[in-house]
Amino acid sequence: MSGVADDERAWWKEATVYQVYPKSFDDSDGDGVGDLPGLIDRVDYIDELDVDAVWLNPVYESPQADNGYDIADYRAIDDAYGDMSDWEQLRDELHERGVRLIMDLVVNHTSDEHEWFQRSRREVREYADYYHWVESEPDEPPNDWESVFGGPAWSWDDEREAWYLHLFDEKQPDLNWANPDVRESVYDMMAWWLSKGIDGFRMDVINLVSKAEGYPDGGPDSDGAEHFMNGPRVHEYVGEMVDEVLDDEAVLAVGETPGVSVDDARRYVGEDGDGLSLLFQFEHVTFDHGEHKFDADEPDLVEFKEILAKWQDGLADDGWNSLYLNNHDQPRMVSRFGNDEAYRRKSAKLLGTLTHTLGGTPFVYQGEEIGMTNAPFESREDLRDVEVRNYVESAVDDDDGHADSYEDVREAVEAMGRDNARTPMQWADDDHAGFTDGEPWIDANPNYTEVNVERARADPDSVLQYYRDLAALRDRDLLVYGDFELLVPDHPNLFAYTRTLARERDDESGTAANATDAPARERALVVLNFDDEPTSFEVPPDMTVDGLELALANGEVPAVPGRTLDLGPWEARVYLTPALDGSTTDATTRTDR
């Protein structure tokens, strides 16, 4: 049996979470926008993936300045997606299949159309301080902070005749969490959603909710982030939120936390931290950025391994990792970290192997499971995302821009733009990839004729089938709770590591299962070739080759491995291997969700 104590377990540690971006998932009514009835029609597909929870991106009432992350009413469903009865049906359909539902929580900011902001700009007494307002001259912004989407983080409001803070789009004013009435309003809303039967929240940029008092300028070459990222009272606020509404082990509380270090992370998720379940850190998806994200270099595998290993080790005994390589804010992982042309399927499988065999909770973004890729955006008119449109405008149209035309920045846009993640889910070789009968809000990737669910379902060697195999593989406690050890850290093409899990003694005397002095262990070896060329890997000397059991691979593998493993381009292998004590590989598995 596994040596994992009951108090170490949690459903969300053993889960795989499937992220749905509803605007691009499935359109039921032909208006070109994905909706909840369309998602309901696809619940059986999600169930077939053997995932344990769905993270639903925002479906709240919104003017869609930032695709739903600008919320006008937290307790209403936007008409574009359906209504509350549709949401309730989705909840019930998922729960009937044993799949939990996680809602996106966006409370650093609201829409400027939210009634709180409308009352605040009119200085209605109880709402006057719901947002960050500063009274000064119209041509004198309060400080030099910059918006994440580019440009100043302050806008002038003619009605109130004051400046308001927006760390994102100007239609996304930041809530003033220093006001206890704001926090109480947020907690009431969260409790309302929990009462409706949801299973947790993914909390958008939750580590930005605290701003430095007095709004000081940023330092040299700074956008001001040191004054609002992991701000002075953030742990007070997050800890209070957990105490008020999230103090339930059955509720998943995921914090999106840009700019955190491992030490910062422990303060949010560690045993003595704020009480979050886990968090999304960004280091492994930003390390290749230059001055900004659209100035990215080719990812370096050695640095990539170093970062992931640091987080594996850093949260091993105090906290929990999230495992992701793409989501609604990141380009498609097979285009960024793999080879989306000659080795699209193999590299998609390899990357999935990585996220399912490291320590932590895997998050699968819609389309990842069929190997969807970045898309071509032939003109700037094809772009929809506010961030990328702002970048193109500043690069091409501004007097101090660095480009003469869209073609000068097109490669960067197609490599790093968020629209890559938001093209329609590719269901079939039908018009618009089977996403809609109308004109889609954003064009489908032209490769949908080759890359789609219908084709993947019919192919036993598809990425989709491989993801099902990964789900079955990860049912082992070994791959959830096992210790991580990085191998060959300096190899430029190989990512290799072991997972090791101690097993319970087989008798009351404490004798190991194999009657030796060494503790009994289960062990896995994961070997991944991140390259277009073949390479070799030497099995470490503390591993016995005899009895090496292949658990999963994305290509043909010799039946009898030697001490040297010869891997082809983008080849991934997972072995179950005896440890020095000679223990067997009868790993504990779980069959229930």
Salt bridges, closest charged atoms under 4 A:
GLU14 OE2 - ARG9 NH1 2.83
GLU14 OE1 - ARG590 NE 3.11
ASP26 OD1 - ARG42 NH2 3.04
ASP44 OD1 - ARG97 NE 2.84
ASP47 OD1 - ARG593 NH1 3.17
GLU48 OE1 - ARG457 NH2 3.06
GLU48 OE1 - ARG468 NH2 3.41
ASP50 OD1 - ARG593 NH2 3.63
ASP52 OD1 - ARG593 NE 4.00
ASP66 OD1 - ARG418 NH2 3.12
GLU88 OE2 - LYS196 NZ 2.95
ASP92 OD1 - ARG91 NE 2.97
GLU93 OE1 - ARG97 NH1 2.79
ASP104 OD1 - ARG202 NH1 2.89
ASP112 OD1 - LYS171 NZ 2.79
GLU113 OE2 - LYS171 NZ 3.25
GLU115 OE1 - ARG119 NH2 3.26
ASP157 OD1 - ARG121 NH2 2.41
GLU159 OE1 - ARG121 NE 3.75
ASP174 OD2 - LYS211 NZ 2.87
ASP199 OD2 - HIS95 NE2 2.80
ASP204 OD1 - ARG202 NH1 2.94
GLU226 OE2 - HIS227 NE2 3.69
GLU236 OE2 - ARG233 NH2 2.77
GLU240 OE1 - ARG183 NE 2.66
GLU256 OE2 - ARG202 NH2 3.04
ASP263 OD1 - ARG266 NH1 2.51
ASP274 OD2 - HIS235 ND1 2.61
GLU283 OE2 - LYS310 NZ 2.72
ASP288 OD1 - ARG336 NH2 2.49
ASP329 OD2 - HIS328 NE2 3.27
ASP329 OD1 - ARG418 NH1 2.82
ASP329 OD1 - ARG422 NH2 3.02
ASP385 OD1 - ARG418 NH2 2.75
ASP385 OD1 - ARG422 NH1 3.25
GLU387 OE1 - LYS293 NZ 3.11
GLU387 OE1 - ARG418 NE 3.50
ASP397 OD2 - ARG380 NH2 2.83
GLU407 OE2 - ARG410 NH1 3.58
GLU414 OE2 - ARG410 NE 2.71
GLU439 OE2 - HIS432 NE2 3.91
GLU450 OE1 - ARG455 NH1 3.04
ASP459 OD2 - ARG345 NH1 2.40
ASP461 OD2 - ARG345 NH2 3.55
ASP461 OD1 - LYS349 NZ 3.11
ASP477 OD2 - ARG9 NH2 2.63
ASP477 OD1 - ARG590 NH1 2.52
GLU522 OE2 - ARG503 NE 3.97
ASP542 OD2 - ARG523 NH2 2.98
GLU571 OE2 - ARG573 NE 2.67
ASP586 OD1 - ARG503 NH1 3.87
